[in-house]
Structures are given as structure tokens and as C-alpha cells.
Amino acid sequence: MAKRDYYTTLGVNRDASEGDIKKSYRKLAMKHHPDRNPDDKASEEKFKEAKEAYEILTDARKRAAYDQFGHAGVNPSAGFGAAGARGGQEGFGGFADAFGDIFGEIFGGQAGAGRGRGAGVYRGADLRYNLELSLEEVARGTEAKIRIPTLEPCETCHGSGAKPGTQPKTCPTCNGQGQVRVSQGFFSIQQTCPHCHGTGKIIPEPCATCNGAGRIKKHKTLSVKIPEGVDQDDRIRLTGEGEAGLNGGPPGDLYVVVSLKAHPVFQRENSDLHCEMPISFASAALGGEIEIPTLDGHAKIKIPAETQSGQVFRLRNKGIKGVRSSVHGDLYCHVAIETPVKLTGRQKELLREFESINGEDPARHNPRAKNWLDRVREFFGP
């Protein structure tokens, strides 16, 4: 049976880049992998076919020979010599190294573990600390003291995990590589060494202080500078203040995440502040001057006569200066006219008299109510 064109097998154009070829191959390998399709000979053949096409098209010399002579150009028996560009048929070692990410998805992420780093050398974990701040603190900036639990290098063994006077030994199973190659049917994969768990070392005599872990749990107090203007969920990064690394690995970072306490007066919106300003019915009708709070003290606002509920007054530059801004936001005061409660007999009498006078000329004294009633009549018709 004649072989299919390699480009057709992978579903790519003849001018496809190596990245496109790899991407297409990964999809086919995941779909037809024998471990995902047990006892399915058709899928197994497609997997082999895709692998062969990938190995040819990702080798520059083999691909050039294939483009010029077709399958004969990469057939060792045809005499063109291109198939020997990498020393004949490759085994599955380079294949597994190139596609550890594929096998990691199939075998639970073990294949290729630790690639790109020294055996057993791991960066410490990053830590998160939620810091609750008041509106006044974020408006002016502050310095907070926080106490956090963390893993630090053991002082007894200096992070080696071995009893003082002894040293860790090279793992005999993986020869210090932290990984072993395991055969899986007709191919092999690379996975974490089960003996040393990827460290490349074993500890015959563990340190009594840390039980061979090389790290111990401690608490430390840090001073965190909070710049003015930080907002909800903003993060402040403290480099190197996370957990200690393993076997000489660098420490992680600490991320301080800001959380804002609810304020009894103000609500924040970016750099602006909002507050509700209750005023009496008489003040709204007659006008006057009222005092309102700000983050810098008190300020006075002139209320014009006939002010309506919901009207907004703005005080410029009475908000918060953002972290990346040089100017302050504004303070918006929302008027809320308060209806009197627990009225006395005399108050009720005066209000009834007031309402009676209003009723003599409602269009003049209550224009909004009249306009609303007119719209209602238009809606329902005559």
C-alpha cells in the first residue's frame, strides 16, 4: 500500500512552518495515541503514520529531500542518503523529550517533569496575603506590619536535608538526573524518578530538625509600604519573601492583595468618592448652606432654593489620587430629601395647611407632579 503524502497526513500546507507542523501533530497524537485507544489498530496506525511524517518534516535535511524526491528521498534503501541525516532511524528518546507535554496530559503530568531546570532544584512557592485597609489608609498611603507563615531553609542542615556531618548521595536509580526512562509498549517516556522523587539525591541520614525536608515552618514579620491610591484587589509584590526554594533554588515571592473595608460615609468609584447627603424638606425648598464631611475635614455646600431629591453636587479634588495619577478625583454629594417622621399635632396642622395652599395652583408649586400626571393621562387616553 502506497504511503500517503506527509503533508496530507498532518493536514498542513507544503509551506507550513515547523511550529504549525508541531501543532498539527500534537492534535493527531492526542487523538490517536494507543493509550487512549486501546485495541484500536486503526488509531495505532494513524499514530505511527503521523509520527513518521512529523520526524521527516521537522528535520530540515530530510524535509528538503522529501520535497525534492518524495518518499524515495527519505528511504534509506533508495540511496539518496538523506534518511541518515540524524544517524539512521531515531528511537523514541528524542521523540519523548520533544513531546513531554503531550505525554504529560496522557499520564497525569509526569512525563517531562523537571525539564529545563537542574535535577531537584525548585523555586519556592509564591505566597498570598490579604490585607484589609480603611479608605483613609489607601487615600493617604500607609505602612503596614504583617506576620506570615513561611518555609525557610533549615538552620541545622543549611537546607541540605542531611544530618550535620553527612551529605546527600546521588540517587542510584536515576544517576542524579531526577528522571528515568520508562518503556510503554512500542515507545518510551521520561518521568520523575520514583526513588528520589525528582531531586536526583537521596538522604541516608536525614536532619533531625527538618526530617530531611531542608526547610522548616516559621513566622516572620514584614513591613509593607502601601502607596496612596491603591484600590480593591490591587497586588503589591515583595520579591523573594515567599517560601524558600529546594536544594538551592530561589525563593518565591509574596503578593499582598488589598481589600477595602466598607466606609460608613463614602463609596469609592476609581478616584472619585460618592456620599448621600440627607437634607430636610424645608432646607431643600428654601435653600441654605450645609456642612458635609470629606477625607480632609469638613466643607460647606450652598444648597439653592427648590433643590430636588437626587440632585448631585460636586466638590472638585476632594476624592482620592490614583496610584498612577497626579491629580485627585472628585467628591459627589447626592441629595436625599428626608420626609419628617413622628410629627406633632401642630406639625401635621401646618402641613395640611401647606398642602391646601399648594393645591390652589399645583402647576406652579409642583410642576414635576403635574407633568407626570399629564403623561399618565396621555398614556391611558381621555
Secondary structure by P-SEA (a helix, b strand, c coil): cccccccccccccccccaaaaaaaaaaaaaacccccccccaaaaaaaaaaaaaaaaaacaaaaaaaaacccccccccccccccccccccccaaaaaaacaaaaaaaaccccccccccccccccbbbbbbbbbbccccccccbbbbbbbbbbcccccccccccccccccccccccccccbbbbbcccbbbbbccccccccccccccccccccccccccbbbbbbbbbcccccccbbbbbcccccccccccbbbbbbbbbbbcccccccccccbbbbbbbbccccccbbbbbbbbccccbbbbbbcccccccbbbbbcccbbbcccccbbbbbbbbbbbbccccccaaaaaaaaaaaaaaaaccccccaaaaaaaaaaaaaacc
